Amino acid sequence: MAYAHILVGTRAQANVPTVRRVAPAELLPVLRRGLDDFAAMPSHAVFLCVIYPLLGLLLVALTLDYSVLPLAFPLVAGFALVGPLAAIGLYELSRRREAGLDTNSIHAFDVLRSRSLGAIIALGLVLMAIFLVWLAVAQAIYVANFGYAAPASIRAFVDGVLFTPAGWTLIVVGSGVGFLFAVVVLTISAVSFPLLLDRDVGAAVALATSVRAVAANPLTMAAWGLIVAALLVVGSLPFFLGLTVVLPVLGHATWHLYRAIVVPDPGAQPQFRPEPTSYRSAADFPAALFPSRRD
């Protein structure tokens, strides 16, 4: 029964989510709402504390062992494949702000109380598997063009990639294959994680709804993918500093994109846990047993 719940959710949420068509022009309001959420709930410091230690570890690894060098770009680019999972706390904060609830950053961890947690983990594992497959394929493409020998130095690696026919083949083939991986991830995760936060529908229904959303809005979702890619590139240029703003804005905007594409469920619960009840003394008994008599 637990596995069935992870796949299809509860019977109370058995209705298939309705997907509507959204024009590409509606992406600008989506981004504005994401920026507004970021301004109201700034989280750049959190991303600053996460991004730069990871980059530091990567630089140390590259310095100590040049055999890691061919995977440097696939690792950085591949982080976008698991981005929908990494941003789930931002979806939750945008969801709470929309519902008029407390938006303290600690509530990003309320995801752990969601009835859909099992389904969220299942879809997250799917994205992680895709990320690992991408790294394996990227390594295979490099080996097919340059062999198994590690680069002699960073400069030799850059010269080989940019100024040799094998390097040009690596760039063209690697970019094409990476694009296919990005399309797959966009298709299965465009609205699936926000949907699981909003409703207990299960991983299979969330994934199918995301596929239907992309199929119903091919131009809009293609434009959204290009916007995400462009903003990630722009945010990466000044020593990745811009990602501390770009990543949270895109995370919040993804929630609003979900709201634009999937028709809201009027029966959705605004929060995963009830508000704490006010303290009552023993003197309130037995009147406290009758809600109509309470002050």
C-alpha positions in Angstrom: 0.0 0.0 0.0 2.8 2.4 0.8 4.3 1.9 -2.7 0.8 2.5 -4.3 0.6 5.8 -2.3 3.9 7.0 -3.6 2.8 6.3 -7.2 -0.8 7.5 -7.2 -1.4 9.4 -4.0 -4.6 9.2 -2.0 -8.1 8.5 -3.3 -9.1 11.9 -2.1 -6.8 13.4 -4.7 -7.8 11.0 -7.4 -9.0 13.7 -9.9 -6.5 14.1 -12.7 -5.1 17.7 -12.6 -6.4 19.9 -15.4 -3.7 21.5 -17.6 -4.4 24.7 -19.5 -2.6 26.4 -22.4 -0.3 29.4 -21.5 1.0 31.8 -24.1 4.8 32.6 -24.1 4.0 36.2 -23.2 2.8 35.0 -19.8 6.3 34.0 -18.8 7.2 37.6 -18.1 4.6 37.9 -15.3 5.8 34.5 -14.0 9.3 35.9 -13.7 8.1 39.1 -12.1 6.2 37.1 -9.5 9.4 35.0 -8.8 11.4 38.2 -8.4 8.8 39.6 -6.1 8.9 36.5 -3.9 12.7 36.7 -3.8 12.5 40.4 -2.7 10.0 39.4 0.0 11.9 36.3 1.1 15.6 36.9 0.1 17.6 33.6 0.2 20.8 34.7 -1.7 22.9 34.1 1.5 21.8 30.5 1.6 22.8 29.9 -2.0 26.1 31.8 -1.4 26.9 29.4 1.5 26.0 26.4 -0.7 27.4 27.3 -4.1 30.9 28.4 -3.2 31.9 25.5 -0.9 30.9 23.2 -3.8 32.9 25.2 -6.3 35.9 25.2 -3.9 35.8 21.5 -3.6 35.6 21.1 -7.4 38.6 23.5 -7.8 40.6 21.5 -5.2 39.8 18.3 -7.0 40.8 19.7 -10.4 44.1 21.0 -8.9 45.0 17.7 -7.3 44.0 15.4 -10.2 43.7 16.5 -13.8 41.8 13.3 -14.6 38.7 15.1 -13.2 39.1 18.0 -15.6 37.1 16.5 -18.5 34.1 16.2 -16.1 34.3 19.8 -14.8 31.9 21.2 -17.4 29.5 18.3 -17.3 29.3 18.5 -13.5 28.5 22.3 -13.6 26.1 21.9 -16.4 24.5 18.8 -14.9 23.5 20.6 -11.7 20.7 22.1 -13.7 19.3 18.6 -14.1 18.8 18.2 -10.4 17.8 21.9 -9.9 14.0 21.2 -9.8 14.6 19.0 -6.7 17.1 21.4 -5.1 14.6 24.3 -5.4 11.7 22.5 -3.7 12.1 24.5 -0.5 11.6 27.7 -2.6 8.4 26.3 -4.1 7.2 25.7 -0.5 7.9 29.3 0.5 6.1 30.7 -2.6 3.2 28.4 -1.8 3.0 29.6 1.7 3.3 33.3 0.7 0.5 32.8 -1.8 -1.7 31.2 0.9 -1.0 34.1 3.3 1.0 31.9 5.8 4.2 32.6 7.7 7.1 32.7 5.2 10.1 32.4 7.6 12.8 30.5 5.9 12.6 27.7 8.4 9.3 26.7 6.7 11.2 25.6 3.7 11.8 22.4 5.7 8.0 21.9 6.1 8.4 19.8 2.9 9.5 17.0 5.2 6.0 17.0 6.6 4.3 16.7 3.3 2.1 13.7 2.6 3.8 13.5 -0.8 7.3 13.2 0.7 7.7 9.6 -0.6 6.7 10.7 -4.1 9.0 13.7 -4.0 11.9 11.4 -3.0 11.0 9.0 -5.7 11.1 11.7 -8.4 14.3 13.1 -6.9 16.0 9.7 -7.3 14.9 9.7 -10.9 16.6 13.1 -11.5 19.7 11.9 -9.7 19.8 8.8 -11.9 19.5 11.0 -15.0 22.3 13.2 -13.7 24.6 10.2 -13.1 23.8 8.8 -16.6 24.6 12.2 -18.1 28.1 12.2 -16.4 28.7 8.7 -17.7 27.7 9.7 -21.2 29.8 12.9 -21.1 32.8 10.8 -20.0 32.2 8.3 -22.8 32.1 11.2 -25.4 35.4 12.6 -24.1 37.1 9.2 -24.1 35.8 8.6 -27.7 37.5 11.7 -28.8 40.6 12.0 -26.6 41.2 8.6 -25.2 41.6 7.5 -21.5 44.8 9.6 -20.8 44.3 12.5 -18.4 45.1 16.0 -19.6 48.7 17.1 -18.9 47.5 20.5 -17.7 44.5 22.8 -17.7 46.0 24.7 -20.6 46.6 21.6 -22.6 43.0 20.5 -22.0 41.6 23.9 -23.1 43.8 24.0 -26.2 42.7 20.4 -27.1 39.0 21.3 -26.7 39.0 24.6 -28.5 41.6 24.2 -31.2 41.5 20.6 -32.5 38.9 18.7 -34.6 38.4 16.3 -31.8 37.6 19.1 -29.4 35.1 20.6 -31.9 33.5 17.2 -32.2 33.4 17.0 -28.4 31.7 20.4 -28.1 29.1 19.7 -30.8 28.2 16.1 -29.7 28.3 16.9 -26.0 26.1 20.0 -26.4 23.6 18.0 -28.5 23.4 15.1 -26.0 23.3 17.6 -23.1 20.3 19.3 -24.8 18.5 16.0 -25.0 19.0 15.4 -21.3 17.8 18.9 -20.5 14.6 18.3 -22.6 13.9 15.1 -20.7 14.3 16.7 -17.3 12.2 19.7 -18.3 9.5 17.5 -19.5 9.2 15.3 -16.4 9.8 18.1 -13.8 8.3 21.3 -15.2 5.3 21.1 -12.8 5.7 17.8 -11.0 7.5 18.9 -7.8 5.2 22.0 -7.3 2.2 19.7 -7.9 3.3 17.2 -5.3 3.6 20.0 -2.7 0.2 21.3 -3.6 -1.6 17.9 -3.8 -1.1 14.3 -2.7 -1.4 12.9 -6.2 1.6 10.5 -6.3 4.8 10.5 -8.4 3.2 8.8 -11.5 0.4 11.3 -11.7 2.8 14.3 -11.1 5.1 13.0 -13.8 2.3 12.4 -16.3 0.8 15.8 -15.6 4.2 17.5 -16.3 4.4 15.6 -19.6 0.9 16.8 -20.5 1.8 20.3 -19.5 4.8 20.4 -21.8 2.8 18.7 -24.6 0.0 21.3 -24.3 2.5 24.2 -24.3 5.4 23.3 -26.4 6.4 26.8 -27.5 5.9 28.2 -24.0 7.9 25.5 -22.3 10.7 25.7 -25.0 10.8 29.5 -24.3 11.0 28.7 -20.5 13.8 26.3 -21.0 15.8 28.9 -23.0 15.1 31.6 -20.4 16.4 29.2 -17.6 19.5 28.3 -19.7 20.2 32.0 -20.5 19.8 33.2 -16.9 22.0 30.4 -15.6 24.8 31.4 -18.1 24.4 35.1 -17.2 24.5 34.2 -13.5 27.6 32.1 -13.9 29.7 34.7 -15.7 30.9 36.9 -12.7 32.5 34.0 -10.8 29.1 32.4 -10.3 28.0 35.3 -8.0 24.9 36.0 -10.0 23.6 32.4 -9.3 22.9 33.5 -5.7 20.1 35.6 -7.2 19.2 33.7 -10.4 18.7 30.3 -8.7 16.2 31.5 -6.1 14.3 33.7 -8.6 13.9 30.8 -11.0 12.8 28.6 -8.1 10.1 30.9 -7.0 9.1 31.6 -10.6 8.7 27.8 -11.2 6.0 27.8 -8.6 4.1 30.5 -10.4 4.6 28.8 -13.7 2.9 25.8 -12.2 0.0 28.0 -11.0 -0.3 29.4 -14.5 -0.4 26.0 -16.2 -2.3 23.7 -13.7 -5.8 24.6 -12.7 -5.8 25.1 -8.9 -7.6 22.6 -6.7 -10.1 24.3 -4.4 -9.7 21.5 -1.8 -5.9 21.8 -1.5 -4.6 22.2 2.1 -2.7 25.4 2.6 -0.3 23.9 5.2 1.0 20.5 6.1 0.7 20.9 9.9 -2.0 22.7 11.9 -1.4 26.0 13.6 -0.6 25.5 17.3 -3.6 25.8 19.5 -3.8 28.5 22.2 -3.0 27.4 25.7 -5.9 26.7 28.0 -5.8 26.0 31.7 -7.5 23.2 33.6 -10.1 25.8 34.7 -11.5 25.8 31.2 -12.7 22.2 31.7 -15.4 21.2 30.8 -16.4 24.3 28.8 -13.4 23.7 26.5 -15.1 20.5 25.3 -17.8 22.6 23.6 -16.4 24.9 20.8 -19.6 27.0 20.6 -19.1 28.1 24.2 -15.5 29.2 23.8 -14.6 32.9 23.8 
